[in-house]
């Protein structure tokens, strides 16, 4: 009897390491290889998925909620393909998602929820319901949840800003720089200036969230103005900057060299401002320097490992970028809120729990610090999340050159202090002012 159980366990363990294996394929295997009835095969397959989720996979502590697939802008470099007004998340799905996060976080006390879209503020009433429900769950469980949101900043009023402030929902404003730079690629659906809408609401933002972050997406035709745009936004009252190149478009080596050179100029500007006693933060510099801290222990990012994205329909994906591929059909689904994590091999692969061939990375000078790039952009460029996008490799080389220059300009102690401040909880979209 024991021998039969061991053989069955070995059979299932071998199967789940095969590409594409999931709950359904486990059930078929049990029926075809071991004579289980379809009902019993399905029941055992469900039990295998539950055990993997609850005991083998890492706990899930971060969740992106795709509240809506709709947006009131049509930015030409947005990675979310096929945005539409037809699939908003409803309250029942949102509630199930929150319950799923609290359960799958297991004993982890600190959780994070990111409101995403489309434009999440189109679903503000749902945000309100979610926040109030989470606060009830926090009181029941003793867990602490931080809320973040990336927004285009065009749908705020006093009531909304007040609610977000009262309930500690931090938001990051997508703004690329001055009006010429920003409006070039961030068009509104009605043809008006999205830059002017943000500027109109800027006093409201600063009143309710004094420390304000800007998500700056850099395009090849705006890359030479990075420094001027950072300085412009700093002059308007922005304090923190997430600066990064647009992906999924063509970048020349000259354009990437310009990105590197301008970011080093931004670093020198930051040093001058710090010396004057002014507080600003550049996330991309901090993250790049952090990568040089030692050998990376895993391939990829937190997607599918500690973090998931939930769609308006209740489907679970590793991240919003992997969902945004193929007109929101997505890649590497993990399961559903109703069934749980059922795509076992997908999550095993994303968690680094099965071997992944990385031959192209072996001779790279950054092999010990690079985590392999973005799963979604890798897939779009190479057909595999685990085969690096050549653009990401080219960008990585410049990013590490920026990091080396930043450490020299600002000093290793500067980054060490920031790193220590961020250790207790997972990094947030909006961090906080430096000490």
Phi and psi in degrees as a GROMACS rama.xvg file:
@    title "Ramachandran Plot"
@    xaxis  label "Phi"
@    yaxis  label "Psi"
@TYPE xy
-63.2915  -39.8479  UNK-2
-63.2873  -41.2313  UNK-3
-62.987  -40.6469  UNK-4
-64.6116  -41.368  UNK-5
-63.9259  -41.7201  UNK-6
-63.6231  -38.6506  UNK-7
-65.8673  -41.8099  UNK-8
-61.785  -44.2845  UNK-9
-61.9821  -39.8336  UNK-10
-61.9348  -46.5566  UNK-11
-67.4198  -42.304  UNK-12
-62.6015  -40.3645  UNK-13
-65.6281  -38.7384  UNK-14
-67.7514  -42.9465  UNK-15
-69.189  -12.2429  UNK-16
-86.9842  -4.2751  UNK-17
-83.293  138.519  UNK-18
-55.321  132.852  UNK-19
86.8913  -2.94668  UNK-20
-68.4202  141.565  UNK-21
-154.311  -172.023  UNK-22
-58.0069  -43.6304  UNK-23
-66.2921  -40.7173  UNK-24
-70.0844  -32.8284  UNK-25
-63.5596  -44.1028  UNK-26
-60.0477  -44.3304  UNK-27
-63.235  -40.9107  UNK-28
-58.8091  -44.9375  UNK-29
-65.1555  -36.0819  UNK-30
-69.8976  -46.9139  UNK-31
-79.2382  -35.8063  UNK-32
-95.4874  -28.3297  UNK-33
-123.189  4.66384  UNK-34
74.0664  18.8376  UNK-35
-65.5832  150.997  UNK-36
-71.0879  154.955  UNK-37
-54.4482  -38.8407  UNK-38
-65.318  -46.0129  UNK-39
-69.8718  -36.2859  UNK-40
-62.5343  -42.6304  UNK-41
-65.2688  -40.8674  UNK-42
-62.8075  -43.3525  UNK-43
-69.8445  -37.4902  UNK-44
-61.6206  -41.6161  UNK-45
-60.3009  -42.0432  UNK-46
-65.109  -38.0234  UNK-47
-62.563  -44.711  UNK-48
-63.9946  -41.4613  UNK-49
-63.8162  -43.4111  UNK-50
-64.4811  -42.0808  UNK-51
-60.964  -44.3597  UNK-52
-66.876  -41.5588  UNK-53
-86.7515  -22.1807  UNK-54
-126.186  -25.3939  UNK-55
-105.076  -43.1872  UNK-56
-76.058  155.853  UNK-57
-63.6544  152.175  UNK-58
-63.8732  149.753  UNK-59
-95.0455  122.326  UNK-60
-119.42  -9.5453  UNK-61
-130.678  142.066  UNK-62
-141.976  130.06  UNK-63
-96.9978  128.493  UNK-64
-105.155  114.117  UNK-65
-81.1014  86.3074  UNK-66
-67.9649  -31.1701  UNK-67
-154.95  150.109  UNK-68
-97.1339  6.60115  UNK-69
-97.9179  157.678  UNK-70
-153.835  147.313  UNK-71
-93.1837  10.0233  UNK-72
-128.44  165.039  UNK-73
-135.119  62.752  UNK-74
-61.1853  132.201  UNK-75
-77.1711  -9.62152  UNK-76
-110.643  10.7178  UNK-77
-61.2606  136.438  UNK-78
-81.756  -10.8326  UNK-79
-84.1706  107.734  UNK-80
-87.8911  142.939  UNK-81
75.6532  32.9354  UNK-82
-59.0568  144.757  UNK-83
-158.135  162.483  UNK-84
-92.6243  12.7793  UNK-85
-96.4155  -11.9465  UNK-86
-130.276  64.1271  UNK-87
-73.8804  148.675  UNK-88
-72.3478  140.288  UNK-89
-100.153  171.935  UNK-90
-64.3644  -38.2641  UNK-91
-61.6128  -43.2926  UNK-92
-65.3902  -42.3545  UNK-93
-60.8701  -43.6329  UNK-94
-62.4818  -44.6713  UNK-95
-60.4772  -38.879  UNK-96
-63.8578  -44.2628  UNK-97
-63.0468  -44.9357  UNK-98
-60.4797  -39.7009  UNK-99
-62.2534  -44.8525  UNK-100
-61.7625  -46.8074  UNK-101
-62.6545  -38.4548  UNK-102
-71.9156  -46.3865  UNK-103
-78.6372  -9.9001  UNK-104
-76.3008  -12.5527  UNK-105
53.8691  -118.294  UNK-106
-94.7402  3.40118  UNK-107
-69.1146  130.433  UNK-108
-88.3709  -22.2753  UNK-109
-111.153  119.557  UNK-110
-121.006  164.039  UNK-111
-141.684  135.384  UNK-112
-123.062  129.096  UNK-113
-112.806  122.559  UNK-114
-83.2642  128.77  UNK-115
-140.026  169.254  UNK-116
-155.686  -151.388  UNK-117
33.1879  -161.11  UNK-118
-102.401  110.393  UNK-119
-61.2363  -27.6643  UNK-120
-69.7908  -11.5762  UNK-121
-66.7576  -18.5427  UNK-122
-114.354  41.2657  UNK-123
-60.9886  -39.8482  UNK-124
-62.9087  -34.5382  UNK-125
-68.9308  -39.2355  UNK-126
-56.3104  -44.4747  UNK-127
-59.2698  -47.457  UNK-128
-62.241  -41.4809  UNK-129
-63.478  -47.3279  UNK-130
-60.3973  -45.7675  UNK-131
-65.1841  -38.4812  UNK-132
-66.8617  -42.5093  UNK-133
-62.0954  -38.3278  UNK-134
-62.6642  -35.5923  UNK-135
-65.1785  -42.8361  UNK-136
-65.4992  -36.6414  UNK-137
-61.122  -44.6399  UNK-138
-63.0713  -36.0487  UNK-139
-73.4254  -35.9354  UNK-140
-105.927  -19.7659  UNK-141
80.8865  2.43711  UNK-142
-78.2615  159.434  UNK-143
-119.058  127.649  UNK-144
-115.679  129.493  UNK-145
-102.696  142.239  UNK-146
-111.478  134.29  UNK-147
-131.096  160.171  UNK-148
-156.183  134.929  UNK-149
-102.241  125.553  UNK-150
-138.614  152.975  UNK-151
-80.0369  -4.92941  UNK-152
74.6288  15.3773  UNK-153
-102.02  -0.679384  UNK-154
-123.597  31.2837  UNK-155
-96.5838  148.59  UNK-156
-139.981  -179.276  UNK-157
-62.4674  -42.4531  UNK-158
-62.7654  -44.1018  UNK-159
-66.9276  -46.1249  UNK-160
-62.4788  -38.2889  UNK-161
-64.2267  -43.7761  UNK-162
-61.8137  -47.3124  UNK-163
-60.4992  -40.3299  UNK-164
-66.9077  -46.2104  UNK-165
-59.8952  -34.3529  UNK-166
-105.643  16.723  UNK-167
57.9537  40.9496  UNK-168
-91.9962  109.62  UNK-169
-86.673  138.921  UNK-170
-127.239  149.347  UNK-171
-114.408  129.72  UNK-172
-94.0326  126.909  UNK-173
-80.1315  105.746  UNK-174
-149.144  129.132  UNK-175
-94.3995  -9.53262  UNK-176
149.236  -141.243  UNK-177
-71.6954  177.567  UNK-178
-60.9502  -43.6605  UNK-179
-60.3366  -45.9033  UNK-180
-67.6101  -48.2214  UNK-181
-65.6417  -50.4696  UNK-182
-70.5533  -14.629  UNK-183
-62.071  -38.5509  UNK-184
-121.7  -12.5769  UNK-185
-107.077  75.5514  UNK-186
-83.3907  150.51  UNK-187
-92.651  159.56  UNK-188
-69.7205  -22.0209  UNK-189
-99.9618  4.51591  UNK-190
85.6314  -1.84952  UNK-191
-80.5907  170.328  UNK-192
-79.825  116.09  UNK-193
-71.4659  -27.3648  UNK-194
-61.0291  -47.37  UNK-195
-64.5725  -33.0519  UNK-196
-64.1168  -41.6956  UNK-197
-65.4224  -46.0414  UNK-198
-61.682  -36.3699  UNK-199
-61.1451  -36.106  UNK-200
-91.7135  -2.96215  UNK-201
-57.3692  -44.1225  UNK-202
-59.157  -34.475  UNK-203
-65.6257  -46.3815  UNK-204
-56.9213  -48.3898  UNK-205
-69.1422  -29.0525  UNK-206
-68.493  -39.4321  UNK-207
-97.9003  -23.4888  UNK-208
-138.939  83.7534  UNK-209
-57.8474  -37.9421  UNK-210
-87.067  109.154  UNK-211
-118.609  131.921  UNK-212
-106.767  148.264  UNK-213
-118.479  129.752  UNK-214
-94.9696  105.257  UNK-215
-102.42  113.505  UNK-216
-96.8068  127.635  UNK-217
-102.429  132.63  UNK-218
-111.548  154.6  UNK-219
-53.0957  -31.058  UNK-220
-89.11  3.26726  UNK-221
-125.381  0.559979  UNK-222
-63.4649  -29.9658  UNK-223
-74.6621  -5.04381  UNK-224
-113.029  20.4087  UNK-225
-57.3699  -51.6892  UNK-226
-59.8427  -47.9376  UNK-227
-60.3801  -37.2784  UNK-228
-73.4259  -37.4217  UNK-229
-61.7409  -45.2296  UNK-230
-64.3005  -37.8776  UNK-231
-61.473  -48.5597  UNK-232
-68.3441  -36.2891  UNK-233
-61.0161  -39.2682  UNK-234
-66.0368  -26.5103  UNK-235
-81.4978  -15.1475  UNK-236
119.023  3.13462  UNK-237
-74.5149  143.633  UNK-238
-113.885  -23.734  UNK-239
-137.538  143.579  UNK-240
-133.984  125.291  UNK-241
-105.161  104.936  UNK-242
-110.805  128.238  UNK-243
-157.982  151.53  UNK-244
-71.0182  145.004  UNK-245
-63.3481  139.121  UNK-246
-105.828  165.741  UNK-247
79.3568  10.0054  UNK-248
-128.396  168.038  UNK-249
-82.2926  126.506  UNK-250
-119.827  128.034  UNK-251
-80.5659  162.268  UNK-252
-61.5601  -35.226  UNK-253
-64.0237  -41.3002  UNK-254
-63.3232  -41.405  UNK-255
-68.6225  -34.8691  UNK-256
-64.0202  -38.9409  UNK-257
-64.2639  -41.2062  UNK-258
-56.9647  -47.8526  UNK-259
-59.0766  -49.0746  UNK-260
-63.9981  -40.6842  UNK-261
-69.4252  -35.9655  UNK-262
-68.1502  -32.196  UNK-263
-68.3824  -35.9551  UNK-264
-64.6908  -39.3277  UNK-265
-61.7066  -37.7287  UNK-266
-62.8992  -41.9924  UNK-267
-65.5375  -39.3536  UNK-268
-60.8875  -43.7508  UNK-269
-59.4676  -42.5633  UNK-270
-61.4808  -41.6709  UNK-271
-63.2853  -41.826  UNK-272
-67.3014  -40.3519  UNK-273
-62.9232  -41.4117  UNK-274
-63.5511  -26.3691  UNK-275
-82.902  -5.7668  UNK-276
91.1271  11.5658  UNK-277
-91.5181  143.175  UNK-278
-102.508  114.358  UNK-279
-139.132  156.296  UNK-280
-135.58  142.329  UNK-281
-120.309  99.4458  UNK-282
-57.6716  -40.4639  UNK-283
-62.9524  -32.1928  UNK-284
-68.3858  -45.2927  UNK-285
-61.7526  -43.6703  UNK-286
-68.0386  -37.5637  UNK-287
-66.0843  -43.7946  UNK-288
-65.9045  -37.3608  UNK-289
-61.44  -31.1711  UNK-290
-64.9217  -23.2977  UNK-291
-84.5491  4.24729  UNK-292
-73.2224  -5.97967  UNK-293
150.219  179.333  UNK-294
-64.3104  131.99  UNK-295
-73.3026  136.837  UNK-296
-91.9877  -8.44452  UNK-297
-151.045  158.591  UNK-298
-86.4876  138.545  UNK-299
88.3196  -164.143  UNK-300
-114.145  -153.521  UNK-301
-83.0024  -8.63599  UNK-302
-59.5828  123.024  UNK-303
78.5621  -8.08104  UNK-304
-97.4107  -70.9794  UNK-305
-109.257  -8.02581  UNK-306
-128.728  143.66  UNK-307
-137.385  164.557  UNK-308
-118.39  137.674  UNK-309
-113.849  128.435  UNK-310
-83.2854  171.403  UNK-311
-61.8347  -23.6371  UNK-312
-90.8475  -4.1017  UNK-313
91.192  10.85  UNK-314
-81.5905  144.943  UNK-315
-104.938  127.87  UNK-316
-124.226  163.845  UNK-317
-65.4651  -38.2241  UNK-318
-161.003  169.852  UNK-319
-68.0709  -31.9577  UNK-320
-70.9044  -36.2856  UNK-321
-72.1397  -29.6385  UNK-322
-69.0964  -36.5929  UNK-323
-72.2229  -7.0735  UNK-324
-77.8494  149.346  UNK-325
57.4974  52.9554  UNK-326
54.5973  45.915  UNK-327
66.4906  17.4455  UNK-328
-76.9729  -32.825  UNK-329
77.4894  167.44  UNK-330
-129.719  152.993  UNK-331
54.2175  55.4925  UNK-332
-62.5707  154.056  UNK-333
-111.68  -21.7308  UNK-334
153.742  -153.104  UNK-335
-138.983  163.626  UNK-336
-63.8652  -33.7889  UNK-337
-73.9633  -38.8183  UNK-338
-98.7509  -16.8986  UNK-339
84.8507  -162.295  UNK-340
-79.6662  110.427  UNK-341
-116.215  -19.4392  UNK-342
-88.6315  77.6026  UNK-343
-62.4376  -47.2081  UNK-344
-66.7437  -34.3914  UNK-345
-57.2376  -46.6332  UNK-346
-73.3879  -35.215  UNK-347
-55.9883  -43.5935  UNK-348
-66.4737  -45.3539  UNK-349
-66.7311  -29.9562  UNK-350
-85.078  -1.75007  UNK-351
72.2168  26.7155  UNK-352
-96.2414  -0.745916  UNK-353
-131.963  151.388  UNK-354
-61.3307  138.227  UNK-355
-126.937  125.476  UNK-356
-72.5561  126.553  UNK-357
-128.733  48.9661  UNK-358
-58.1748  -39.2655  UNK-359
-67.1728  -15.3741  UNK-360
-93.6399  -13.2251  UNK-361
-62.54  -35.6504  UNK-362
-97.0022  5.3782  UNK-363
-75.2895  139.075  UNK-364
-66.8047  -19.9299  UNK-365
-103.009  17.2744  UNK-366
-57.9862  -32.7952  UNK-367
-79.0317  -17.1225  UNK-368
-114.355  -22.9969  UNK-369
-78.5018  139.934  UNK-370
-101.907  13.9642  UNK-371
98.8368  2.20052  UNK-372
82.7678  -172.734  UNK-373
-84.673  129.094  UNK-374
-54.7134  -43.467  UNK-375
-68.691  -47.5284  UNK-376
-68.2649  -33.4861  UNK-377
-58.3955  -47.7846  UNK-378
-61.7419  -43.8606  UNK-379
-65.4336  -30.9647  UNK-380
-89.4223  -33.9916  UNK-381
-122.343  -11.5228  UNK-382
87.713  -0.255689  UNK-383
-140.137  134.541  UNK-384
-63.6064  -18.6004  UNK-385
-104.527  2.93607  UNK-386
-108.974  114.92  UNK-387
-62.6934  139.301  UNK-388
-65.7446  125.939  UNK-389
-54.1506  -33.3471  UNK-390
-63.03  -42.7581  UNK-391
-61.6399  -37.6367  UNK-392
-66.1578  -42.4862  UNK-393
-64.8712  -40.9356  UNK-394
-67.1127  -38.9785  UNK-395
-58.2934  -41.6961  UNK-396
-59.3185  -44.3366  UNK-397
-68.5491  -38.4919  UNK-398
-60.729  -41.8494  UNK-399
-71.08  -30.9518  UNK-400
-65.9861  -39.1389  UNK-401
-61.4429  -43.5151  UNK-402
-62.5972  -43.3186  UNK-403
-61.9544  -41.7493  UNK-404
-67.5102  -40.608  UNK-405
-63.2348  -40.6166  UNK-406
-65.0364  -35.9423  UNK-407
-71.2347  -40.7482  UNK-408
-73.5213  -45.1468  UNK-409
-95.4242  -21.7643  UNK-410
93.3565  142.125  UNK-411
-62.2992  -32.577  UNK-412
-64.6023  -35.1977  UNK-413
-57.9174  -47.5199  UNK-414
-75.1091  -31.0302  UNK-415
-63.4347  -42.2392  UNK-416
-63.4261  -42.1866  UNK-417
-64.5525  -40.0748  UNK-418
-62.8955  -42.439  UNK-419
-63.7815  -37.3361  UNK-420
-66.4952  -30.189  UNK-421
-89.9188  -8.91424  UNK-422
-63.3104  -41.2207  UNK-423
-60.0269  -30.7843  UNK-424
-132.481  164.278  UNK-425
-61.8113  143.887  UNK-426
-55.0823  138.592  UNK-427
-102.342  156.383  UNK-428
-55.4289  -46.6145  UNK-429
-105.367  121.113  UNK-430
-85.8811  -109.291  UNK-431
-167.856  168.56  UNK-432
-61.7963  148.138  UNK-433
-62.3368  156.918  UNK-434
